[in-house]
C-alpha cells in the first residue's frame, strides 16, 4: 500500500478530530452511550465532506451546507437504528463546523471599534466581514440540517 499523500492525511486529520468533537458534543447533549459512536461518525462525515469541499475551492459556507446536508441525509436514512435521536446525532455532527475562530475575531474587532479613537475603518470592516461569515455559515448549516428533515418526514416523531 503506498504512503498517504498530504491531502489524504489532512482529510483523515479533519475527520478524526471532527469525530472526537462530535462525540464530545454528544456527551454534552446527553444522547446516550449507544449513540456516541453515531455522533462520532456524523462528525467525521461532516468535517470530511467540508474539507473536501474546501479543497475543491468552495467557500466555507457552501462546503458547510453540503456537509450538513450529507450528515442530515445519513441520519434520516439510518432512522431505524438511530430512532428519535437521529436529528440530535446529525446536529452533534455539524456543531464542530461552527467557525469559532471567525466569531472570536468578530468579537475582538467589535471591541476594538468601541475604543475612544478607533484606529481606522478597516477594523470595522474586518469585524463585520467575520461576523457575516459566521452568520452565513450558521445559516448554511441550519438549512443543510433542515432540508432533509422536511423532505424525508416520517411518522416516528
N, C-alpha and C positions, 0 to 999 in steps of 0.2 A: 504494500500500500504506500503510495507516495506521500511525502510530508504535506501537511496542510499549508495552504497559502495564507498570506496576511489577511486577505479579505474573509477567508473561511474562519480563521481564528477570531477575527473581530466579530463575526456573526455569532459564533459559539460563545464568545465572551458576553455579548449583549443578551443572548438568550439565557445563559446560565444565571446571570445576575438579575435578569427580569424574572426568572422563576423564583429565585430567593426572595426578591422584594414582594412579589405577588403572594407567595406563601406567608410572608410576614403580615401583609395586609389581610390575608385570610384569617390569621390568628386574631388580629385586631377586630375584624368583623364577626368573629365567633361563628365561622361557617361549619365547624365540626372537624374532627380529626380525619375522617374519611375523605372529606372534600379538599383537604390541603394539597394533596397531590394534583387534583384537578386545577386548583388555583395556580400551582406552580406551572402546570402545563399551559394554562391560558396566558400566564405572564411570559413564558418562553416563546409562545407563538406570537403574542402581540409585539414584543420587543424584537423578535426575529423579523417579522414582516415589516415593521417600521424601519429597521436597519437596512433591509433590502431595498425598501422604497427610497430611503435617503441615499443609498449607494447608487441608485439609478437617477440621482439628481432631482428627486421630488422634493417639494417643500416639506417642512416639518408638519404643517397642518394636513397636507394631503396624505403623507405617509402615516400619520396618526389616525386619520379617518379610515384608511384601508385596513390598518392593523386592528382597530376597534371593531370594524365590520367583520373581519375574519374571526376574531375571538367571540363575538356575539353569535355569528352563524354556527360556529362549532358548538357553543354552549346550547344553542337551540336544537341542533341536530342530535346532540347527545342528551336530550332531555330525559330519556328513560333512566340512565344510570345516575344522572345528577338530581332529578326530581325538581322540587321547587327552588333548590339552591342554584339552579343554572344561571339566573340573572346575577346573583351575587358572585358566582365564580367568574363570569365574564367581566364584571366590574372590577374585581380584585386583580384580574389580569391586565386591565387597562390603567389602573392607577399609577403604576411605575412610569407611564409615558407622560405624566403631567410635568411640564417643564419648570421645575422648581428654581433652576438657576436663572431663567429669564424673569421669573416672578421676583426673585431676590434682587436682581438688577433694577427692575422697575421700582421696587420699594426704595432702594438706595438712591435712585435718580429722583424720585419724588421727595425724598428727604433733602437732597442737595438743592432742590428748587426752593425749599422753604427757608433757606438761609437768608440773612438780611440782604445780601447782594449776590444773587446767583451769578456765576462766572460768565456763562453765555447761553445762547438759545439752544446750542447743541445738546446740553444736558437735558433740557425739557424734551426735545425731540427724541432723544435716545430712550428716555423713560417711557414716553408714550409708545414708541415702537415696541419695546419689550412688553409693555402691558397689553398691547394689541395682539402680539404673538401669543401670549398666554391665553387671552380670551378666545382667539380664533382656534387655538389648539384644543382648548377645553370644549368649545362648541363642536369641533370636528369629532372628538372622542365621544361626546354625548350623542351626536347624530349617528355615528357608527354603531353605538350600542343600541339605540332606539329603533333604527330602521328594521333590522331583522326581527326584533321582538314584536313589532307591529305587523310585519308581513307574515311571520310564521306563528301567529297566535295559536294557542291550544287551550283546551278546556281544563287543564290542570290548575290554573290559577283563577 
